[in-house]
Every structure is written in C-alpha cells, then in structure tokens.
Amino acid sequence: MDKKDKSTFHDLYHVRAITFLTIGIIVTGISVCTMVLNQNHTAIAQQQQPRQQEQTLASKGISFEIDNVMFSHHMASVNGIQLHYVIGGYGDPIVLIHGWPQTWFEWRHVMPALAKNYTVIVPDLRGLGDSSKPLTGYDGKTTAEDIHQLISQLGFKQIFLVGHDVGSQPAYSYAAAHPTEVRRLVIMEYIFPGFTPPQLEGKVWWFPFHQTPDIPEALVEGKERMYLSWFYHNLAYNPSAITQTDIDEFVSHYSAPGGMRDGFNYFRAFPEDAIQNENYSKTKLTMPVLAFGAGFIPGFGGDVPINYALYGMQQLAQNVTGIKVPLSGHWIPEEQPEFVIKQLDNFFGGNTTNASQ
C-alpha cells in the first residue's frame, strides 16, 4: 500500500468504526465533538451486542479500498454473538483467521492479491476487534463454530482455510469438525496445545503469564501499548513491517474495555484446547495441509530450531507439508506478504500471482 492508499484506508476504517458506534446519535441529527465520540466508542465497546441500528448498517456494509480492491465491513449474528468480518473479491472462498494480539487488519497486505481470484473472508475472532466480547467461549471448538456459522450464512459449502497464531486453533478445529467442508488448510506459527515440541517446553514465558486469572489485565492496564509493542518488535525478524500506525490500530482495540481480557482468554483456553485436540487427533485430517514456520525470532533467541506448526500438524493430519519462511519472524503475513501470496496461490491452485503482476 502506498501512503495515499494507507491514508485513505485508515480514514475509511476509522469512519466505519465511528459510524458503527454512534449511529443512534447520527440518526437523530445530534452533532457531537470528537471527545464525545471517543467516549461513546468506549462505552459501547463494553456492550456485548451492537445496537439494532448498528446491525442494520453493518448488514449493508461499509466499503473501503486496499490497493484499489474493494472490501466491506459487516456484522453477523452467530453462535450467540455478533461477529465482525471483512469481505471482498469473487470466486472460491478463502477464510483468513488472525492471531494475537491482532485483528482482521493483520491480513491487509495479503487480501488484495487474493481477492483478484477468490472471495476473501476475514473475521475478527470473538472478543477481539469489533466482534462481541463475551466472557466465555474462547476454546477452539466454540470459536470454530462461530466461523462455521458465518460461512454457512454466506452460503458457502467448502472453503480454503488459513489460520495464524491463535487463529490456527479455530482453523484446525473447523477442519476437524467439518472435514468435508475444508478443501485445504494452512497453519502459520502456532504451538498446538497438547502437542508442544520438547524444544519449546517452558520457554514461552507469556503462555503461563496470560493464563493466570486477572493478574495480566491488572498489570498491563494503561500500559497496553508498551506491553503489546514488545511482541510486535521482539517476535519480528523485520520490526518495521508493523508500523506505529499499525500498532495504533491494534492497540485501539486491545485497550478498549474487555480487549486485553479476551485476548488472554485465548491462552486460558489452552488446557481445554489440549483435550479437544487430543480427541480430534484420533481421526487425522485427510485434506492437504501447509504449515508455515518462522526462520528467525529474537524473542526465541534468534534462529528458530523447529517449525512448531509443522510439528503439531504432523500429529493431527496425514498429508502435511512444512515451509520455513525466509527473512521472517512470527508476523509472516506482514513481514513477507508476497511470499505468502505466492505460496497460497500455489497451494490453493489459483492464478493470484499472475493476476497481481
């Protein structure tokens, strides 16, 4: 994205967010200042269900462009919550599921090229981004059902499915629960609960910290930017791939009421995920699976000794191919988007690479 595209995109994104959260005020014609809008944003973020007017607006879609490709924002009622998603393009559906501490926005560099030949569907996981913030339901089975109901509502029977970081858990759980509905599965940078490589046992300090009840929220309150920036910088081979403007976008969601709590809830669900994964592993996936691994992560000491996504998937699926992403840390879709586009195009069998040239 060039500077003009980024500016237009961010302007449209924040206009969409303000519109969602203040539509009741706009309809009545009341003029409010920016400070009041921000206060309304914070207050409404605490609600689990959007207002009826917001649902109506979301159902119509707020359109925006990334690299001259049109996408639109929507809300869907699924599994007892409101799920925000972005959609664009035409053709076979590809679902991209983000990780922590991110939102749908992590796929911004990959979406336009894919949308030339596919329908690209990019949800915010429950509790994150603009989706509802329930207190429960952060295990793989439940979050996969959120997305499955969304895809069913959109009328798609089979999909290509991609998950990154904690988004890999609902991606795998979706494929395990609905194996005939996932044509091919891609997993990026995820240590599957119950299937941790011995080399990494006890070495990821934030796993037990995030799983501790209440304490993480209390310690990082008011310091969300400082805390989250450690991950954006120290898990990256190329820290500049996530700019300060990008960090602002992510932090604006995680610093909203419930944002950090629900992000931590994905880690707190690991013990339940481990049980579910063990049960699912009794019937290994048969569709082709591609597992991406980082090449260099400073937070892990530099060179990554093992593709831990591949390690887990080899025990959960029959037909798995691993790939180590050169010159990339944990944030693969942002650090090496062209590499990701090419690999997905080859794996899914489309013509995205040629179309984007």
N, C-alpha and C positions, 0 to 999 in steps of 0.2 A: 504494500500500500504506500503510495506517495503521500507527502504531507497534506495535500489538498484532500485526498481520499480519507486520510485518517481524521482530519478535522471535521469533514462532513459526516463521517461515520459516527464519531463520538458525539457530535452535536445532535444527530438524529437519535442516537441511543439514549442520551440524557433527556431529550424532549419526550421520547417514548416513556421513559421512567416517570418523569414528572406528570405526563398526561395520565398514565395509569393511576397514579396515586392522588391526583387532585381533580379527577373528572367530575366528582359531585359538585365541587366548587365552581368549575368552569361552566357547567350547565346552568347554574343559577346566575351567572354573569358577574360573580364577585371577583374583584381584582385584588390580588394579594402580592405582597413583596416576596423577594427570593427567600428571606429568612423564614417567613411563614410557610412557604412551600417546603423548605427543608424540614421544618418542624412537623408538617403533615406527613412527609415521607417517613420520618422516624416513627411517628405514632402509628401510621397504617402498617408499617413493617411488622409491628407486633401482632397484628391480626393474622389468624391462620387462613381466613377465607377472604378473597378480594370482594369488593362491593359489587352489586349487581351491574352498575354502570361500567365498572372496570371489565367485568366479564364480557359485556356486550361489545366494548371497544376492542378487547383482545380478540374476540371471535372474528372481528372484521379484519384485524391485522394492521400493524403499523409497519410500513415498508421503509427500507433503507438499502443503501448500496455498499458493497465491499468490492473494490476493483471493478466497478461498473457492472457488477452482478447483483440482481435484486434479491433481497431476503425480506422476511416479515416476521414480526413477533406475534405470538398467540398464547392463550391460556386454554388448558383442557381440564375438565373435571375427571379425575382418575383415582380409583382406589381410595376414595375418601379425602383427597386433597386437590389443590389446584396446582397443575404442573405447567410452568412456563417453558416454551420451546420456540426455537427459530427454525424457519423452513425456507427453502429456495431451490431452484433448479427443476429439472424434469428428467424422468427416466426411472430406472430401478432405484429403490430407496437404500440410502446409506444412513445409518444412525451413528452419531458420534457422541460418546459419553465422556464428560470431563472428569477431572480428578480434583484433589485438594492441594492447596487452597485456591481453587479456581472456580470458574463458571463456564457456561457455554462459550464465553468470549475467548477461551484458550485456543479454539479451533479457527479463529478469524483468518489466519494465513492459508489454511488448507481448504476452507469452504468454497471460495470462488471457483477454483480449478475443478473441484469435484462436481460442482453444480452445473458445469457445462454438459455433463452426460448422465448425471444422477439427480434424484430428488434427495437433497441433503436435509436431514432432520437432526437438530441439535438441542436437546433438552437441558434445562437446569435440574440437577438432582433435587429430590425433596429436601427441604431445609436450606437450600443454597440458592444463590442468585435471586430471581424473582418468583421462585416457587414457594408454596406454603411451608410453614415452619412447625410441623407437628412435633410433639415430644418423643414419639416412638416411631419405629418402622425403618431403621437405618441398616438392617441386615440385607444381604444380597437378594434373598428370595422376595422380600417386600419391595425393594427398590426396582428389581427386575419387573415385578408385576405392574408397578407404576408405568414403566415404559412400554410394557406389552399392551396394556390397555390403551395407551396413547396411539400406538401403531395400529391397533385394531380399529380405533375410532377414525383414523386416517384412511382406512380401507386397504391397507397393505397386508398381504398374506405371507410374504417372505422378504427378508431383508439381508443386507450386509451389515455387520455389526462391529463397531470399533470402541474399545474402552481404554482409557489412560488412567494410571494411578488407581485411586479407589473406584473410579468408574469402570475399572476392569472387573470388579466383583459382580455388579449387576449385569455386565455384559456376559460373563461366564454363566451366571445363574439363569439368565434369559435363555441362553443356548442349551443349558442342561434341562431346563423345564420345558422348552419348546424346540426340541432338536430338529424337527422337520421344517421349522419356520426361519431358521438361520442358515443362509446359504454358505457363508464363510465368516469366520470370526477372527478379529485382530485384537491382540492384547499388548499393551505398552506399559513397561515399567511398573510391575506390580508384584509384591510378595504375597502369594495366596495364603491366607490363614489356614494353618494345618499342614502347609507344605512349604515351610521356610527352609531355604538351603542352609546346611550346617555352618557355612562360612559367615552367615549373617546373623546367626542366633545371638541375641543380646547386644547387637551392635547398632541397632537403630533406636537411639535414645528417646526419640519423640513418641514411639509407639506406647510404651508404658506410661509416659507422662500424659499423653492425650486420653488414655483410658482411665485415668484417675478421676473419680467423680468430683465435679465442682471446682477443684483446685485450679486447673488450667484456665478456666474462664476468669476466676478471680485474679490470677496473677497477670494475665495479659490485658485485662480491661483497661482501655485508654492507651494501650501500647500495641494495638493490633498491627499498625504499620511496621513498627520496629520488629515485632516477632515474625510476621509473615515474610518480611523482606529477607530475613535470614535464609529462608527456604528458597526464595526466588534466586538469591545470589549464590548460595553455597551448594545447591544441588544442580547448578548450571555449569556446563563447560564454557558457555558464552553468556555471561550475565547480562550483557546488553540486549539480548534477544527479548527480554521482558523489560520494557522501558518504565520510567517513572510514571508516565501517563497510563500505561497498562496496569502498574501496581495500584494506582489511584482507583482504577476501575474495579479491580478485585477487592481492595480494602474497603471500598464504599459499601460493598455487600456484606463482607465478613464483620465489619464494625457495626452494622445495624443490629438492633436487638434480636438475639437468638442466633445470629450468624456464626459466631465462634462456637457456641454450644453445639449447634447442629453439625458443624464441621468435625468437632471432636467426637460426636456421636457415631460417626462412621468408624472411627477407631475403637470405640467402646463396643461396637457390634462384632469385632473380630472373633471373640470366643464363639458366638452364635454362628458366624460365618464358617468357622473351622468345622463345626459339627455338620452344617449343611454341605460344605464342600466334601467332607468325608463320605456323606451319604450319596451325593451326586457322583462321586468318583467310582462308585460300584458299577456304573454304566458309563463308560468313557464316550466322550463326544466322537462322532464319526465324520463331521464336516471338516474341511481343511481349516487349519488354524495357523496364524502367523504371529510370532511373539517377538516384539521389539525389545531390545535392551540397550541401555546407555553404554558409551565407551569410557567416559571419564566423569566422575562426580567428586568434587572436592570434599563434600561432606562425608563421603565414604572413604576418604584418604587418597583419592586420585583415580587410578585405573580400576575399573570395576572387574572383579575377578570372575564373575559369573552372570549370565543372563538369567536373572531370577524369575522373570516372566516365563521364559522357556522351561526352566526347572519345574515350575508348578504345572504348566500345561502338559508337559510330558507325562505327568501322572494323572492328568484329568482328561486327556484326549488321545486318539490313536494316530492322527495324521497332523503332526506339528512340525513347522519349520521355524527356526530361530534366526534372527538377524541382529547383528550388533551395529548400531548406528554410529558412523564415524563422526568425530568432532561434535559430539552431542552429549549433554548431561541428561538429567531427568526430564527436562521440559522439551521432549522431542518435537511435538507439533509446532513449537515456536522457535526452537533452535535450528531445526533442519526441515522446514516445511516442504521445500522442493523435493527432498529425498523421500519424505512421507508420501507426497502426492504420487511420485513415480512408483513407489512400492505398492501403494494401494491400487493404483491403476493396473499394474501388472497382476496383482493378486486377485483382483475382482474381475479382470478381463475386459475392462473398458478401454476407451480411447482418450481419457482425460489428458494424458501427457501431450499427445499430438494436438489436441484441441486447444490447449493452453499456450502453445508456442506461437 
